[in-house]
């Protein structure tokens, strides 16, 4: 028991926070350096890693507050469109628009969060899922087509940074998103979110305004998802399509779920691990399928679905949670039954 | 003047009337026992007072303020608190942070480190200090009860509802939890405790309220309750035979 308390004191050290942050910074820097030296295609893949890391963080922040969003693509696509429309229709500098566009995602997040905070359990999932066709319908509607170009989609101008800077720029944004999540988790608000996730009724009874915090969290999540959407079109596709709303192709809402859950729920480091491991696989499968002229299918979804089941059976807190648990159990030699945080 | 005043509260769940014109009044510093058969509405009463459900009719006042339709977190900030029949700790937070989070968001808004300081003192107080960096999943039932007591205190509670604090405990464990309860009461905390173990309640409570079919059946000193014909007939008679 004294061993446990000792480990606990070590884990509680604020130092561990900085060690993790440095580790994530180094990991992102290594990915950036290796891909840049490797060539232009790996660089492009690395950019998608950064984009989907930000996107997955937006999802896992909600999940760690007890809210499962199955329509995260709503915010992602809002970010894409807001960026594109600000740049094309209003002539905003893309470097400004990439941060200003996601504000729309944050506002949408606050509204969705206000409603979701009054729902429990899977109703949040159903509600958010139901919003994505609505987003799609708006994007293709004739009333909004002067801005959205309807089903044709929008081609966005080239991002005004030298292309060698695109990956470092997206890596910096990914690191900033990580810092945001880490600060939330380690500050006062993080305790409230953790309590809400564990037991919402009990959290209310100790004085936590559960609806307020759930709404705020949705706003932050909406911003991050929209930032990912803006990064995606600014630095990767240069094109915005209505199906980014995750309708009819639901995969846009599903990737962050896979990456977060397989990588590690409850920790931004685990989400990074999941994204780094899975995103290149997804890209590789997709390009392989198109090289053998198979279209429309989404083999990666099938594979990741099976992988998710296997991982969750063996490690409910994902690969990262499994590793942490293993290390702790080696240290304490008591089977690591004291959790992973 | 009474601290808590529940008057004529009715709560229905579909066709079931869990509370049917329930009255309860608890004075400052009192230790009131609430007894009654299973399904009498005791836990529903706690839930309605805490704001988990709003009553269909009736009025709840705390410290002179009408709290009938007040959300739970605001009641907590006013100083109302509870423990659960089946302990409900925050399993992803360490023992110390389970208590600290209540100090952060309770009657005062405190920063993390100050809240942890309070939590450490309270864990000392309930004799749980050596488990402060463990997770609740590794605690025994008696330790979980002590954790919930510490959590209730950390939020700066003026009144605590103890929902079967003795459930699942025997011998030394039971004595230890009850001694903590006693200590809190002597410290001036107002306590309403729901209890199934008659020996416990008759020894501890200054006043006993008997609940039956969602209503108050009797209200008085332990000696009066144990000789109340209605109570003996409807509830105690059977229970006494079991003890």
Interface residues (C-beta under 8 A of the other chain):
Chain A: X1 X2 X4 X5 X7 X8 X9 X11 X12 X187 X188 X191 X192 X194 X195 X197 X198 X199 X201 X202 X203 X204 X205 X206 X207 X208 X209 X210 X211 X266 X337 X338 X339 X341
Chain B: X50 X51 X52 X71 X72 X73 X76 X77 X81 X82 X84 X88 X89 X90 X91 X92 X93 X94 X97 X100 X101 X102 X104 X105 X106 X107 X111 X112 X130 X131 X132 X133 X134 X135 X137 X138 X151 X154 X155
